[in-house]
Amino acid sequence: MKLGVVGLPNVGKYTLFNAITHAGAAAANYPFCTIEPNVGTVTVPDQRLDRLAALYDCKKIVPAVIEFVDIAGLVKGASRGEGLGNKFLSHIREVDAIVHVVRCFEDANIIHEVEANTPVEKIDPIDDITTINLELILADMDAVQKRMDRIKNAARGGADKEAAAEFAFLQALYAHLEKEQPARTFPLENKAQEKFLYNLFLLTVKPVLYAANIAEADMGKEESEIPFVAAVKAFAAKEGNEVLVICARTEEELSAMEPEEAQLFLEEFGLKESGLDRLIKKSYSLLGLISFLTAGEKETRAWTIVKGTKAPQAAGKIHSDFEKGFIRADIVDWQTLVELGSLTAAKEKGKVRSEGKEYVMKDGDVAEFFFNVSKK
C-alpha cells in the first residue's frame, strides 16, 4: 500500500518525507527540485508487539510497513501540463491514498508558489488546497470525458444496456466534478456504479489526509490558536476528511535524535508521541488497514489486512496453503493474552475462541491458524 505526499512547491513535503523515511530526499528553496518521486518504506508504530515479544521472550519483532511516495510540487495548471504537471499527476495515479501537505506558517525566506514561476507573498492554506484539488478534478474530468467518447456509440439507442447505464453514470459524475466536487463524494447507487467508478482510476477517488505544517514557534499551542490550522480543519470537516497538525522541520530534527533525547523533547511540549508516529498511524487507518498479530518464541509479527477481511484470507497472508486448507483460527485479543500471561492461561479462562471461515478479523487479534492441504 502506497501513500503519495503531495502539495504545492515549498510547503514542507520534502522535509516531512525526510523525517518519515530518513531517506534524504532533496529539499531546496525552489520549485521542482525533485521530479522523480522518492519512495520510502516505514514501519507502523505498534507497542503491542513489544508487549507480546516480552511475554514470549522473543527477540525477533516484525512490524507492519507502508510506503510513502514523495511527489514533486504541483502548481496551478498541472492538469494542462504546467510545471511538468502531467508527469506528477501520473505519479499520484499510482498511489492508494494522499497525504496533502498544507503550508500553515509564515516565512519570508521560503518562496511560496501557486503558479509556475510566479511567487506570491500571501499565505492562504485554503487557496492552496483548492488549487491542488481543482487540478486533480480537472484531470479526472478529462478522463471521464475520454471514457464517454469511447462508449457513446455503444450507449446510443439503449441496445447495449450496460454501456447505456455507464454513459448515464458518467454524465452524472462529470456534472459532479464540474461543481468542483471530488469523485470520492459522488453518491453511488449500486455495485455496477461502483465498478464503473473504480475502473476509471480517478485521482479524486483516493482518500485524503491533510497535514497542516506549522512553524516551530507554534509548537505546543492549541490548534484553535493557530488561524491557518483552524481554517484547514474547518475546510476538511466539510469534506469529511481528517487533519494532522505537524511541524515538519521539528520532526526532521527529532528523527535524527537518539530515542531517549527525542522522548525528553516531546515531554517538554506535553506530547506522548511524535507527529510522525501519529501521521503513520493515521495513514495506515486512512488506507482502511488493520493488523492481526502472531506471537511465539521465534517471532512476533504484525500482518497487514484490509478491514473486513475474513479469517481464511488473513491466513493466506502468512502462506497460501493456510488459506487453501483453512480449518479454523484460534483467536485471543492481544491485551487479554498479555494480562493473563500465557496462551495456556487464556485457554483455561475461556478467552481463546475457535473461529471458522466467516469470522471477520479484528485489529489486535492474536491468531493461530489450523489448516490441512491434502497431497495428491
QUIQUI-V592533 format. One record per run of one state. SS is the DSSP state (H for helix, E for strand, C for the rest). FROM is the first residue (numbers start at 1). LEN is the number of residues. Records with the same first field share a line. If there is no record, write none. Layout:
BEGIN
SS->FROM-LEN, FROM-LEN
END
This chain:
BEGIN
C->1-1, 7-1, 9-4, 22-16, 44-3, 57-4, 63-2, 71-3, 75-1, 77-1, 81-1, 94-3, 105-8, 116-2, 120-5, 159-2, 179-4, 186-5, 199-8, 215-1, 219-4, 226-1, 240-2, 247-1, 256-3, 269-6, 287-2, 295-5, 307-3, 319-1, 325-1, 341-2, 349-4, 356-4, 361-4, 372-5
E->2-5, 8-1, 38-6, 61-2, 65-6, 74-1, 76-1, 97-8, 113-3, 118-2, 207-8, 242-5, 289-6, 300-7, 310-1, 326-8, 353-3, 360-1, 365-7
H->13-9, 47-10, 78-3, 82-12, 125-34, 161-18, 183-3, 191-8, 216-3, 223-3, 227-13, 248-8, 259-10, 275-12, 311-8, 320-5, 334-7, 343-6
END
